[in-house]
Amino acid sequence: MRDRAGSTILCDVPDVVLVTGGAGYVGSVVVEELLERGFEVRCLDALRHGNKASVQALAGREGFSFVEADLRDAAARSAALDGAWAVVHLAAIVGDPACSREPELAREVNLDATRALLADSESAGVRRFVFASTCSNYGRIDSNSFATEELPLNPISLYAETKVEAELEILDRAGPTFATTCLRLATVFGVSPRMRFDLTVNEFTRDALVGRHLVIYGEQFWRPYVHVRDAARAVRLALEAPAERVAGAVFNVGSTNENYRKLDLAEMLTSRFPDTVVEFVERLEDPRDYRVSFDKVRAGLGFVPDSDVPKGIDEVAGLLRSGTVADPYADLYRN
């Protein structure tokens, strides 16, 4: 058992953290972050996207174990929860396109399996439950406003609808012995062991550097952004914070300074890759438009991002230039 800095729960409890979806884009970085802090990490992942490399990279690390299973499998959930002190719940059908393509699966995984995991976790004596939600829950807000955690939610996609409904049930379970927390992540970017190029900053960087042709719709719409390593650090801070500070709490995760329009991203990219051709097109299926305030996470968890979008662009460009990724347009790198 290890003391947890800044936590009211010390060495009299198990230090196993179950990370669902721990082989994914965010999950693999969360696992690394927690291992570095001395947690014992058990990863449960169905490897739906063939992302075995991120698991293989962790094989043999002290404190790491892996369960290849679907979150909907009750026996696998029970086994994975054995002795767990905390759960970090990342497993999901992620993003609007993936949920729209398989809506029934999205509801089964994002809602039904989350409800089952939540109930099983409480029954198993888990003390902390950290849920990865999304700032997409805000949908569309006045362009002169910043969304805070108190703003009424306005989900305008199936993905966000499942996250909002799951949030309500998770927060309703919060209590003195079961501290549940929701982290609404900004749009994530940056290099991960399970790389994705279907996320805005990563995708635009790939297209500008490799394809030299950037197609952008909704160029005036706002989004907040956060580096994948910073998102992982926010998860760790939520686990290490005093239980009374995070139980039943919601935190937006990102930086208020990192709200950008797609037009702003295009300008960052063309300044780096001047040969890029930018084409603005009209598409109506994604009307999300929101700027987000991140004051609460800074005050409550002491979270300040280490990276920003310009650094992320340079990082992704460096990965592409290294030749490590043979084909950045391969299905392996998208959800």
C-alpha positions in Angstrom: 0.0 0.0 0.0 1.2 3.5 -0.8 0.3 6.9 0.7 -1.5 9.1 -1.8 -0.3 12.6 -1.7 -3.1 15.1 -1.0 -5.6 12.4 -0.3 -7.6 11.7 2.9 -7.5 8.0 1.9 -4.0 6.7 2.8 -2.3 3.4 3.1 -5.1 1.4 4.7 -6.8 0.8 1.4 -5.8 -1.1 -1.8 -4.0 0.9 -4.4 -5.3 -1.0 -7.5 -6.8 1.3 -10.1 -8.9 -0.3 -12.8 -8.8 1.6 -16.1 -11.4 0.6 -18.6 -10.5 1.4 -22.1 -6.9 1.6 -20.9 -5.4 0.6 -24.3 -7.1 3.5 -26.1 -5.9 6.9 -27.1 -6.4 8.6 -23.7 -6.4 5.4 -21.7 -2.9 4.3 -22.6 -1.5 7.6 -21.5 -3.6 7.5 -18.3 -2.1 4.0 -17.5 1.4 5.3 -18.0 0.7 8.4 -15.8 -0.6 6.2 -12.9 2.2 3.7 -13.2 4.7 6.5 -12.9 3.0 7.6 -9.7 3.3 4.2 -8.2 -0.3 3.0 -8.6 -1.0 -0.6 -9.5 -3.0 -0.5 -12.7 -5.3 -3.1 -14.1 -6.4 -2.4 -17.7 -9.6 -3.7 -19.2 -10.0 -3.3 -22.9 -11.7 -5.2 -25.7 -9.0 -4.0 -28.3 -11.9 -3.1 -30.6 -9.6 -1.1 -32.8 -6.7 -3.5 -32.9 -4.6 -1.4 -30.6 -2.4 -4.1 -29.2 0.8 -2.1 -29.5 -0.1 0.1 -26.6 -0.6 -2.9 -24.4 2.6 -4.6 -25.6 4.5 -1.5 -24.8 3.4 -1.8 -21.1 3.9 -5.6 -20.8 6.3 -6.4 -18.1 6.0 -3.0 -16.3 5.8 -3.4 -12.6 2.2 -3.0 -11.3 0.6 -3.4 -14.7 -1.9 -6.1 -15.7 -4.2 -6.5 -18.6 -7.6 -8.1 -19.1 -8.8 -8.4 -22.7 -12.6 -8.3 -22.4 -15.7 -6.4 -23.4 -17.0 -4.2 -20.7 -20.5 -5.7 -21.2 -19.1 -9.1 -20.0 -20.4 -9.3 -16.3 -17.8 -12.0 -15.3 -15.0 -10.0 -16.8 -16.1 -6.9 -14.9 -16.3 -8.7 -11.7 -12.8 -10.2 -12.0 -11.3 -6.9 -13.1 -12.9 -5.1 -10.0 -11.4 -7.6 -7.5 -9.4 -5.6 -5.0 -9.8 -2.3 -6.9 -9.6 0.9 -4.9 -10.6 3.1 -7.8 -12.0 2.9 -11.3 -11.2 5.2 -14.1 -13.9 4.7 -16.7 -12.8 5.5 -20.2 -14.2 2.6 -22.2 -16.8 3.9 -24.7 -17.9 4.2 -28.3 -16.2 7.6 -28.7 -17.2 10.4 -30.9 -20.2 11.5 -33.0 -19.4 9.5 -36.2 -18.8 6.2 -34.4 -21.9 6.5 -32.3 -24.0 7.5 -35.3 -22.7 4.5 -37.3 -23.6 2.0 -34.6 -26.2 3.6 -32.3 -27.4 0.4 -30.6 -23.8 -0.5 -29.7 -23.2 3.0 -28.5 -26.1 2.8 -26.1 -25.1 -0.7 -24.9 -21.5 0.3 -24.2 -21.8 4.0 -23.2 -25.0 3.6 -21.1 -25.9 0.0 -20.2 -22.3 -1.1 -19.5 -21.6 2.1 -17.6 -24.6 1.5 -15.3 -23.5 -2.1 -14.7 -19.9 -1.1 -14.0 -21.1 1.6 -11.6 -23.3 -0.8 -9.7 -20.6 -3.5 -9.6 -18.0 -1.0 -8.5 -20.0 0.1 -5.5 -20.8 -3.5 -4.6 -17.1 -4.4 -4.8 -16.1 -1.7 -2.3 -14.5 0.7 -4.8 -13.8 4.1 -3.2 -13.2 6.3 -6.2 -15.0 6.4 -9.6 -13.6 8.8 -12.2 -15.7 9.1 -15.4 -14.3 10.5 -18.7 -17.1 12.7 -20.1 -16.9 15.4 -22.7 -17.3 19.2 -23.2 -19.4 18.2 -26.2 -22.2 18.0 -23.7 -22.6 21.8 -24.0 -23.6 21.5 -27.6 -24.1 25.1 -28.8 -23.9 28.2 -26.6 -23.8 32.0 -27.2 -20.6 32.9 -28.9 -19.9 35.6 -26.2 -20.2 33.2 -23.3 -18.0 30.5 -21.7 -19.6 27.3 -20.5 -19.1 26.5 -16.8 -19.9 23.3 -15.1 -23.2 24.9 -13.8 -24.5 25.6 -17.3 -27.5 23.5 -18.4 -26.3 20.8 -20.8 -27.4 20.8 -24.4 -26.4 17.5 -26.1 -26.9 17.6 -29.8 -25.5 14.2 -30.8 -26.0 10.6 -29.6 -22.5 10.5 -28.2 -23.1 13.5 -26.0 -26.6 12.2 -25.0 -25.1 9.0 -23.7 -22.4 10.9 -21.8 -25.0 13.3 -20.2 -27.2 10.5 -19.1 -24.3 8.5 -17.7 -23.1 11.6 -15.8 -26.4 12.0 -14.1 -26.4 8.4 -12.8 -22.8 8.5 -11.8 -23.1 11.8 -9.8 -26.3 10.5 -8.2 -24.3 7.6 -6.7 -21.8 9.9 -5.0 -21.4 9.4 -1.2 -19.0 9.4 1.7 -17.6 6.0 0.8 -18.0 6.1 -3.0 -16.6 9.3 -4.4 -17.8 9.7 -8.0 -16.4 12.4 -10.3 -17.0 13.4 -13.9 -14.3 15.0 -16.0 -15.6 16.8 -19.1 -12.6 16.6 -21.4 -11.9 19.2 -24.0 -11.1 17.9 -27.5 -7.9 15.9 -27.0 -4.8 16.2 -29.2 -1.2 15.1 -29.2 0.9 11.9 -29.5 -0.3 8.7 -27.7 0.9 5.1 -27.8 -2.5 4.4 -29.4 -2.3 7.2 -32.0 -5.4 8.7 -33.5 -5.5 11.0 -36.6 -9.3 11.5 -36.5 -9.1 14.2 -33.8 -9.2 17.8 -35.1 -5.6 19.0 -34.3 -4.0 15.7 -35.2 -6.1 15.3 -38.4 -5.4 18.9 -39.5 -1.7 18.5 -38.9 -1.6 15.2 -40.8 -3.5 16.7 -43.7 -1.4 19.9 -43.9 1.9 18.1 -43.6 1.2 14.9 -45.6 -1.6 15.8 -47.9 -1.0 19.6 -48.3 -4.7 20.0 -48.5 -6.8 21.0 -45.6 -10.6 20.8 -45.9 -12.4 22.7 -43.1 -16.1 23.1 -42.3 -17.6 25.3 -39.6 -14.4 27.4 -39.5 -16.0 30.0 -37.2 -17.2 27.4 -34.6 -15.3 27.3 -31.3 -13.9 24.3 -29.4 -11.6 23.9 -26.4 -8.6 21.7 -26.7 -6.4 19.7 -24.2 -3.2 17.6 -24.7 -3.6 13.9 -24.1 -0.9 14.0 -21.4 -2.6 16.8 -19.6 -5.9 15.0 -19.7 -4.2 12.0 -18.1 -2.7 14.2 -15.4 -6.2 15.6 -14.6 -7.4 12.0 -14.1 -4.5 11.4 -11.7 -5.2 14.6 -9.8 -8.8 13.6 -9.4 -7.7 10.3 -7.8 -5.2 12.0 -5.5 -7.5 14.8 -4.3 -9.3 14.6 -1.0 -12.5 12.6 -1.4 -14.6 15.5 -0.1 -13.3 17.8 -2.9 -14.2 15.5 -5.8 -17.2 13.4 -4.6 -20.2 14.3 -6.8 -18.2 17.0 -8.6 -17.9 17.8 -12.3 -14.7 19.5 -13.7 -14.1 20.8 -17.2 -10.6 19.7 -18.2 -8.6 22.0 -20.4 -7.4 25.7 -20.4 -9.6 28.7 -21.0 -6.8 30.1 -23.2 -7.0 27.0 -25.4 -10.4 27.8 -26.9 -10.0 28.1 -30.7 -12.0 28.3 -33.9 -11.0 25.9 -36.7 -10.0 29.1 -38.6 -7.4 29.7 -35.9 -6.1 26.2 -36.2 -5.8 26.7 -40.0 -3.7 29.9 -39.5 -1.4 28.0 -37.1 -0.9 25.3 -39.6 -0.4 27.5 -42.7 2.2 29.5 -40.8 4.2 26.3 -40.3 3.4 24.6 -43.6 2.9 27.4 -46.2 2.3 25.1 -49.1 -0.9 23.9 -47.6 -4.1 24.5 -49.6 -7.0 25.4 -47.3 -10.5 24.7 -48.6 -13.6 25.9 -46.6 -16.7 23.9 -47.2 -20.3 24.0 -45.9 -21.5 21.1 -43.8 -24.6 21.2 -41.6 -24.5 18.0 -39.6 -22.2 19.2 -36.8 -23.5 22.5 -35.3 -21.5 22.3 -32.1 -20.1 25.7 -31.1 -18.9 26.3 -27.6 -16.2 28.0 -25.6 -15.5 26.6 -22.2 -14.2 28.0 -18.8 -11.7 25.9 -16.9 -11.4 28.0 -13.8 -13.0 25.3 -11.6 -10.4 22.6 -12.3 -7.6 25.0 -11.8 -9.0 26.1 -8.4 -10.2 22.7 -7.3 -7.5 20.3 -8.5 -4.6 22.7 -9.2 -4.7 21.6 -12.8 -2.8 23.8 -15.3 -2.0 22.3 -18.7 1.7 21.8 -19.5 1.1 21.9 -23.3 -0.9 23.9 -25.8 -2.1 23.5 -29.4 0.9 25.0 -31.1 3.2 22.6 -29.2 0.8 19.8 -30.1 1.0 20.6 -33.8 4.8 20.5 -33.7 4.7 17.2 -31.7 2.4 15.5 -34.2 4.4 16.9 -37.1 7.5 15.5 -35.5 5.9 12.0 -35.3 4.9 12.1 -38.9 8.3 13.3 -40.1 10.1 10.5 -38.1 8.6 7.8 -40.3 7.3 5.9 -37.3 3.8 5.9 -38.8 3.9 4.2 -42.1 0.4 5.3 -43.2 -1.3 7.9 -41.1 -4.5 7.4 -43.1 -4.8 3.7 -42.1 -8.0 2.6 -40.2 -5.8 1.7 -37.3 -5.4 5.4 -36.5 -9.1 6.3 -36.3 -12.2 5.3 -34.3 
